Amino acid sequence: MSYLEEIQVKNLDHLGIVAGLIDEIGIVKIINNKLGIDVREKISAGTVVKSILINGLGFVSRPLYLFSQFFQDKAIEKLLGERIKPDYLNDDKIGRVMDELYKYGLNDIFIEVVLEVIKKFKIDLKYSHLDSTSFHLDGEYKRKEDKEKQEEEKIIKERPIFIKKGYSRDHRPDLKQCVLDLITSQDGDIPLFVRVGDGNESDKAVFGKVLVEFKKQIKFDSIMVCDSALYGQENLQLIQHLKWITRVPMTIKKAKELVQNIEVEEVKEEDKEKRSDLNLESYTWKEEIVTYGGIKQTWLIVLSEKRQKSDLEKLEKQLSQEEKKSQKFLKEIQSEEFEHPQAARYKLKAINKKLRLLEIKEVELIETYSKKKEKIYKMISLIIKKDEEISRKTKEAGKFILATNLVEENKLEASEILITYKNQQSTERGFRFLKDPLFFTDSFFVEKPERMETMLFLMSLCLLIYNLGQRELRNCLKRVKKGINNQVGKVTLRPTLRLIFQCFQGIHYVILNGVKQIVNLTEERRFILSLLPASCQRYYL
């Protein structure tokens, strides 16, 4: 045997961090306890799930059908256990484990993982955020429609989802889709609850039920934060025993009246510095006590200077565009010959339906004769501004209303309500992560709806692992008061975990004459590892 044949070099890169976070949470143990261990199998279900999560956070955009290839150049025995080979992770094995997960109950498994994370990492659950997104899919996914009405009222359904066309957040109404409802903690954006729904599902119809189910599963006194899809009389009655903050839709008559008529309060000189510290210097507001849907609430009418400026610019642009459009319509209707007065007025009415801020008004209808000596009618008209509509939009510019049922002894400060709602971005950040082209959703094709739900469950576990690792890293940096250089060389106390993953590219697991060692572990990388859980360090040190 030559000297070169005694050397084995495998890539470890950032995958040891991922594997360590999975170990720290105890995901493999939880899965194996749920699904059991078959001594005849070469690899347990928990280890298969670990391998899928490592693949998902590998950021190399490899779909599951290239799964075993992903591990060909990786330190698989270091990551998954001794004597485990890449060919153990074949399509049949992965498929069987995915089916077993679905059969056991994806929600039950996810909740147990979440409860372990909350307990072990002391996640603050004062606020939780709910939102939804859609994932468009390829394939037929044919199902019998007569089953669609079954379990209609249950939010955790026993039947598989229906993959079909619906309102697309991805602007792909031509494709079938499914919907993902996600609840995250404000502390670290940790996913707390995940639910996959039918492609044509409406947020307004399910958000109240999702929150009720979440509170049954996670028994913590969390204040739920959601967008305006939650705000409706039926949902408010459904969640009246919960604490919530949401946005009020401007379709409600009372909301329209307040935005039009109420003047937000001027900021007192002594409050300016406080608002600046909270990054709220461009906001002013006024509180009102309102009863809606039988629920007493605090409504916070907010004016954002930045948003007001943007809204007024859009209004000016819309007005300018309508002026050009209306001039074209005016020329068209004044040059047209009509057989009857009703035809002219019908045409004018149809044109005005296309305008929002302007109106073409009839001045005179002239009776005359065509070149063929036939009686015709021509309309003389002019363009006028809809002053009332323009005034309404000007008053509304930059304003929105937040509502909460926390009143009287439970009352929150107005600034806290606003800051909390602004943190609704926590779920949006989760959706951006799940839809990232480097994640395995870009090759989204799973043959059955059950597999589709399972894949979204696994992707949500990836999000949980990523956000947990990022939270732990940032909290440690804050404690030691020492930052890490970002991509442009500036020191930051809030690096993304993806930046850390990039820092760890080029770390290898080398076996030389039977001696195992990690190479390329620099001082910077050692410092980063010291900030991460001990389970991550064990893969490198």
Summary of the structure (lengths in Angstrom):
residues: 541
radius of gyration: 29.6
end to end distance: 29.8
largest distance: 108.0
contacts: 1663
relative contact order: 0.15
helix: 47%
strand: 20%
